[in-house]
């Protein structure tokens, strides 16, 4: 079975591409959703994050204040690395278990949508890799609209992520989200045809 990865910096439009792929009947998994699941109240990951970034990232009911964690984790490279080191092993374990279930069910192609694939524990398992890019200001606007944060906070998030050049160096396919939605979908359709042919 082919487990393809789709990645890109925050706000690039990769989730839009993934939604289009899902409509074509290809099993897809949102790594961000898995990341949220490993941070449910009472999880070992949550306890480790509170120890590293401060107990006040946990609300009185034990749930995570995601905005506060993001502000602290993405403020420095060391914070971003600590967040990754604490959460990613469990995220990757769950993703690979999902992929194995799809393979056992007879699927020949599955796709994982994740912002942090390149340079991480998941990269060796995602072959081929599709990278989506978008102009910086467009990405900032999307992040602000999606997460209700300021442009400065959105820019800080982007700056904490890998540069586009690094992502593109690892890419097997590149989707440029710098035109109309129809243009992005047309590019995605061509890539999907190529993935089905593997």
N, C-alpha and C positions, 0 to 999 in steps of 0.2 A: 504494500500500500504506500502511496505517496502522501506524506504529511508536509504540505506546503505551509510556509510562514508568510504572513503579510505584516509589514511593520512600517514605521515612519515616526517622525516626531509628532508630539501632541498637536492636535488641530489640523493635521494634514489631510484628513478625509478618508483614512483607511477604514473606518467603521462604515462609511458609505459604500465603499467598494465591497466590504465583507457582506453587507446586507444584500447587495446585488448578486453576489456569488451564492448566498443562501437561497435566494429566490430561484436559482437554477438547480436546486436540489442537492447541492454539495454540502455535506455536513461541515459546520463551522463551529469554532469555539472561541469565545471572547476571553482572552487571558486576563483582562481587567476584571471580568466577573469572577474568575477563579481567585484572583488576588483579593477581591472583596470577601469571598467565602472563607479564606484562610484568616481573615481578620474579624470574624464574628466573636461576640463576647465569650470569654472563657478559653479562647484558643491559646496555644503555646506561643504562637507568633505574636499575638497581642501583648502577652505578658513581657516578652523579650523587648518589644518596641517601647513599652512603658518604662522599662528599666533603662533603656538607652536614651530616650528622648524626653522623659519626664512623665510622672504619673498623671499629670493634668491633661494628657492627651486622651485619657479615658473619662467619659462622662459618668455621672453618678450611677447610671444604670449599667455601666460596664461596656457600653458601646464606644466606638472610636470616634474622636473628633478629627475627621479626615483632613479638614482644612488646616487645623493646627499642626497635625503631623506633617503635612506637605510643606507648610511654611518652614518648619524646623529641619526636615530632612533635606529639602532642596536648597537650603541656605548655603551649604558648603559641599564640596565634593566628598568630604569624609562622611557627612550625614547621608548623602545619597548612597554611598557605598555601604554604609551600615544598614540602611533600609533594604537594600538588595540582598545583602548577606543573610539577613534575618528571614526574609520572606520567600526568596526565590526557590530554594530547594523544595519546599512543600508545594509551591505553585507548579513547578515543573513535574513533580511526582504525579500530581493530579491530572495534568494535561496529558502525560504519557499514558496514564491509565485510561483516560477517555479515548485516546487514539487507538489503544489496543482493543477496546470494546468495539470501536467502529470497524477495525480490521477483522475481528472475529465475526462481525455481522455481515462481512462480505464487501465492504466498501473498498473502492480502489483509489479514491482521492478524498482527502480531508484537508481543512485549512484552519490554522490557528492565527488569530488576529492579536498581536501583542506589540506594545510600544517598546518593550525591552527584550528583544531577541538577540540582536547583534552583540557579540561580546559576552553573552550570558550563557547559562547552563542549557538553555533550550536550543541555541543556534545549531549545534551538531545534529539535532533531530529534525530540523526544518529544512528540507531540501526538496525543491528549490525555495528560494527566498524572493519575495516580491516587496519592493520598497516604494512607498508613495511619498512624494514631496509636494510642497506647496509654498508659495511666497510667505515670508515671515509675517508680514502684517495681516495677511488673510488668516494664518494660523492663530495669531494672537486674538483676533476678533472672534474666531470660532471658540477658542478656549474661554474667553470672557462670557460669551453667550451661553455656553454649555454649563460652566461651573459657577457663574455668578461672582467672578473675581475681577480685580482691577487689571488693566493692561500691564502694569508693573509686575504684578504677581504672575501673570501669564508669561511675560518675558523671562522672569526668573526661572520658571518651570522649563521653558524651552532651553535656556542657557545651561541648565543642569543636565540636559540630555545630550546624547552623542551628536556630533555635527553631521549634517547631511552627507558630507564627503565620506565619512566613515561608513555610514549606512550604504551609500551607493557602491563603495568598494566591495561590499559583501553581497550585493544584489545580483540575482540572476535575471530579474525583470524589474523595470522602472516605470512607474505610472506617474505622469506629471499632472498634478491637479492645479493647473494654472489657466484653465479655460472654462468652458461651460460644463455643466453636469453631464450633458450628452457626450461630450468629448471624453470625459473621464470614464463613462460607462463603455464607450467604444474601445478605449484602450484596455479596460478590464476584460471585455469579452474576448479580445485577441489573446490575452494572457491565459484566460481560462481555457480556451481552445488548445493552447500549447500544453497546459498542465494535464488536460485530459488525454493528450497524445503520448504522455510519458509512459 
